[in-house]
Amino acid sequence: MGSGGREHALAWKIAQSKRLTELHAAPGNPGIAALGRCHPIRVDDVEGLLGLSRLHEIDLVVVGPEAPLVAGVADELRRAGVAVFGPSKAAARIEGSKAFAKEVLAAAEVPTAATLDEARAPCVVKADGLAAGKGVFVCRTQEEADAALDRARALGEDVIVEELLEGEEVSLFAVCDGQRAVPLAPAQDFKRLLDGNEGPNTGGMGSYSPVPLLDQYDVDELAGLVHRPVIAELARRGTPFAGLLYAGLMLTESGPRVLEFNCRFGDPETQALLPRIEGDLLEGLAAAAHGDLTGIELGAGPLAAVAVVLAAGGYPDDPESGIPIGGVEVAGATGALVFHAGTALRHGELVSAGGRVLNVVGTGDSVAEAREQAYAAVEQIDFPGVHYRTDVAGRAVHVPG
């Protein structure tokens, strides 16, 4: 379920499984259409999704975006007897409500940012509900804090204020079955629109994996510190979490601290992670959906990956759409992966249909090699107004900027 770059990457990896018999997508995109059959059914159309599942005797539904999970689509499918990779509405509150997440973190004794009584800089202001990655405001001055309060409230949500933590931000995903958590390799993403982490927050402008800064941490130990206590707490509350639990972490001088939890694969981190996974992803997702991850391994190989997001002109506030896109096949011929994020076919021509249009992923024996391949492929793609960051993974390979 879904139509973005994350879903194209998931479809690409799932298509490699020997267990796959048929791949369907709702609604999918032109890139996914090359891997399976796309159906014009929205992710919030429960009856349409149920009908599709019955018609094609679907064995497993993998939910990509967060909104349908928070709305309870997984519950409706499960009630109809369809296996789903994705948490229930009750468990998805871990992303749907930041206040609920803070409550769970406290009960599970997981280290996180302190909650503040007022928006006094420096601080972080967050809209409580879903905001497509655009509801978090880092405020270093009081003027920024005051403006952030107004913007967060304008989203129609309650507001959470936290201390501003300093350090490097990383993402750590874990596939969960309600009791167990199998961590994936860590990744780092780039949320700001412009080079040097300037400009507004976006859904994400790029990512890479592995993350050299995490070499000092054992990934399984991190999952034991962060994911497993939360899984246990949600199970204790009668709302077991079966799906992908995504922890946004800040690596502070005092150790890792949780910034947020999400209830689905991250975008664009997924695009950099899946090319590195050596295990059978479909087997892992199906095992989690059926409540038993025993024996499942989804470790990353030595390959490195760097994903660069190509955005439409005007993104994130008012992205242009319907813009013809050229060079995608040429970029793919370089050896890079090109995942469709916001594209459509209009009279047989590929055009933009969203803010983040394409994700170009380079791979290599090192982050430096992967980065070089990604940007070489990016140069082959052209559409009017295209915008991308030139510094994705730059510091990881000591590139000035």
N, C-alpha and C positions, 0 to 999 in steps of 0.2 A: 504494500500500500504506500503510495506516494509518487512524486513526480520530479524529485530533485536530484542533485548530484550524489547525495548520500544513497538514495534508492538505486541509482544507476550502478554505483559501486557495489552495493549489496547484491543486485541482480547479476553483475559480472562475476562476483565471487561464488555465488550460489550455483551459477551455470557451470562451474567447474566440477561440481560434485557428481560422483558416480551414482549417487542415490536419486538424482533428479530425473523425473520422467517428463514433466511439463512445467513450464514457467509462465505464469500469468501476472499481469500488473494492472493495478487500478489507481490512478489512470495511466501511469507510466509516462514516458517521453520518447522522442525519436531515437535516443541512444538505447533505451531499454527495448524498444521495438525490434532491434537487431538481435536480441537475445531470447525474446519470448513474445507472447501475444499481449497487446495492451487493450484495455477496455475503458471506454469513456465513463467511468464511474468515480464520483468524488469520494474522498476519504471520509466524509461525514455522511455519506448515503448508506446507512446501515442496511436498509432493505435491498438496495442494489448489491451490496457486498455479500449479503446472505444468499441472494439469488445466484450470484456468480459462483459462490462456494459450492452451492448445491448442484448447479448445472455441470460444473467441471469436477465434482467430487474432490475438492481441494483437501489435501492432507495437512497443510500447514500454511497459516497466514503470518507473514512477517510485517509488522507495522513500522513504517519509517518515521513519520512526523509525530510530534508530541501532542498536538491539539486533539486528534481523535482518541488518543490514549487517555488524556485528562477528561475527555467527554464520555468515556466509558464504552467505546466501540469494541474493545477486547472482551468485555463482559457479555455483550450481546452475541458476539460470535461464539463464545464458549457455551453460552446457554443453548445455542443451536447445535452444539456438538462438534464445533470446528476447533482444532488445536491452534493456538495463537502464541507467537513469540511477542510478548508485550504485556506489561502489567495491567492489573485491574484498575478501574477508576479510583478505588480507595488507595491503592498502593502508588498510583501515578501522582497523587497529591504531593509526593516528595519533590516533584517539579512544579506542579500546578499551584502550590502555595508555599512561598518562602517561609512564612510564619510556621506552617506545619513542619517544614524541613528543619527549622531551628529547634522546634520542640522535640522532634525525633533525635536529632543530633545530641541534644542535652541528655535525653533519657538513655541514649546509647553510649554516652561519655566519649564522643568522638570530638577531637580538637577542631575548633572552628573560630571564626571571627566573633568578637564580643558584640552584643547588641547595645546600641546607644539610645538614650532617652530623647535626644534631640539632634537635629542636623547641624552640628557644629564642626566646622572644618579643622583638620582633615578628616574625611569620613567617606563612606560609600552609601549612596541612596539607591534603594531597589524598589521597583514596583512588585507587589506581592505575587501577582499572577503572571500568566504567559505574556511575553512581549517580543517574541521572535528574536531574542538576543539583543534587544534594544531598550531594555528596561532597567539597566544598571548604569549608574552614573558615579564616576570616581571624582571626588571633589577635594581639591587641595586648597581652595580659597573659600571664604564665606560667601562670596558672590556666586561661585559655582554651586555651593550647597543650596542656596536659596533658589537658584534657577532650577536645579535638579528636583527639588521638592515640587515645584510647579509642574515640571514636565512629567514626573512620575504620577502625580495626582491626575494629570490630564489623560492618562491611560485608563482612568476609571478604577484603579485598584488601591487597596491599602498600601501604605508605605513602610518599609523596613529601613532602619539606619544602622550601619555597622561601623566598627573601627576600620581604618584603612591599613591593611596589612602590606608590608613591603617584602619583595622577593620575586622569584620567577614563578609564573603561572603555568601549570601543566594539566593535561587531561588524562585520567586513568579510567578505562572502561572495564567492567566485569560482566560476564554473562552469568545470569543467576537463575536458579530453579525453584526459589522460594526458601531454600535452606542453605544451598552452597553457592559460592561465587568463584568463577574461573576468570582471573584477570587477563586482559590482553596487554600488549605492549603499550607503554605510555606514548603520548604525542603532545606537541605544543602547537597551539593555533595563534592566529594573528587577528584580533578582533577589530582593531581600528582601521579606518578606511585608507589612511595615507602612510607612506613610509615613515619610519622612525616612531611608530605608534602615535601618530598625530591624527586629528580629525575625529569624527563621530564613531561610536560603536556600530558595528555591523553584525550580520549573522556569522561573519568569519571570512577573511580574505586570503587565507592560506594556512598550511599546516605542514609539519614534518615529523618523522619518526625514524630512528630512535632519538631520544633526547639526552645528549651528553650529561646534562645537569643531574639526571636521575641515576647515573652510574653508581652513585654511593648508596642508593636504596635498592633493596630487594623488592621486586614487584609483588610477590606473594605476601611479604611482610606488610607492605603498604595496604594491600587488600585486607589483611588481618586487622590493621589499625582503623581503616576507613569503611570498607564495604561490608565486611561480615558482621560487625556490631549493628549496623543499620538493618541488614537483612534479618538478623535475629530479633531486633526490636519490632520491625514491621510484622514478623511472624507472630510475636508475642501479642500484638494488638489484633490478631485475627485477619490481617491483610497481607499475606505473604507476597513477596515481590518476585515474579517470574518474568524475566526480560533482561534488558540491558540497563545496568545502573552505572551512570556516568558521573564521576566525581571530578569537579573542577577544584584543583588544589593550588595553594600558594606555598612554595617552599621557602619558609622564613628561617631566620637564624635560630629560632626555637624549635624547628621541625615543621613537618607538613601540617597545614591547616585547610579545612574544607571551606571553599568559597560558596559552592552551590552543588546541588545534585540535580541531574536530569534523568529522565526515565526512558531514554532512547539513545540510539547511536548519535554521536555528535557529527555536525556538519560544519567544517570540512575535514575534521580529524579522521573520520572513517575512510575517506578517499586515500589518505596516506597510510592507514593501518592495514587495510585489507590486502594490498599487494604483498605485505610482509608475513601474513599468517600462513603457516605451513599445514595446519590441520584442515579438516573438512568442516567448513563453516556451517553448511546446511545440517550436517549431523549434530553439531553443537547446538544450533538453534532449536532443532527438533527435540533434542534431549532435554533442553531447558523447558520447552513448552510442555513436555510430558512429565516434568518434575523430577528428573534424575540425571544429573551431570556426571555421575560416577564414571571414571575412566576417560572423560573427554579432555583432550589437550588442544589448546589453541595458541600455542606459543609462536613467537615470531622468529623467522630465520635471520641470517646475517644481512639480508638485503636492507638498504635504506630507501626511503621514499620522501619526496617533497611534492606537495600539492599547491598550485597557484590558481587562485580564483580570478576569472575574467568577468568583470562586472559591466553592466550597461551604463551608458552616460546618464547622469542624474541620480544614480544609486548613492545612498539608501533612501533618500526622501521621495524622489519622483523619477524612477528609472524609465528610460525610453524602451518601447517595445516595438516589435515588427521590423527590426533592423536586420537586413540580410547579413549572414555570417559566411565568411569564406576561409578556406585553408584548413578545415578540420581534418580532412583526409590526409593532407600533406603533413600536418602535425603528428597524426597517428603513425605515419610511415617512418617517423624518426625513431620509433621505439617507445615513445611516451604513450601514456594512457590519456584519453580525452573523455571525461564523463560529462554528460549533458545535465545541466542544473536548471536552466530556465530557457528552453528552446521549444520551437514548434515548427511544423512543416506548413508552409503556405504556398499552394499551387506547386508543390514539389520542391520548394526552396526552403532551406533552413534559415529561420529568423529568430531573433531574441523574443522571449516571452516571460521575462522575469528580471529581477535585479541582478542576481548572480547567474550568469549565463552558461559558463563552461568552467570545468575544473581540469586543469592540465597537470598530470602526475608523472614525474620523472622517477626512475629507480636506478640504483647503482650499488656498488660495493661500499660506498661511503655517502654521507649526507652531501658532501661536496660534489660527487659524481651525479647523484640524483638531482641536485639543484641545477647543475649545468644542463642536464638533459631536459628538465622541465622548462627552463627559460629558453633553450634553443627551440623547443616545440612551440612555446608561446609566441615566438617571433613569426611563426608561420601562419598564425591565425589573425584575421583582420575583420573588424566591423567598425563602422563609424561610432566614435564616442567611447570605445572600449577603454576600460580603466583596470589596472592591476597594480599591486605592490611589487616593487623591484627588490625588496629586502627580505623576502620570506626565507627563513633559515640562514640568513646572512651571518648573524652572530655565532651560530653553531659552527660555521666554517671560517669565522674571522674575516668576513667581508666587510669593509668599511661602509658606514651608512647608518 
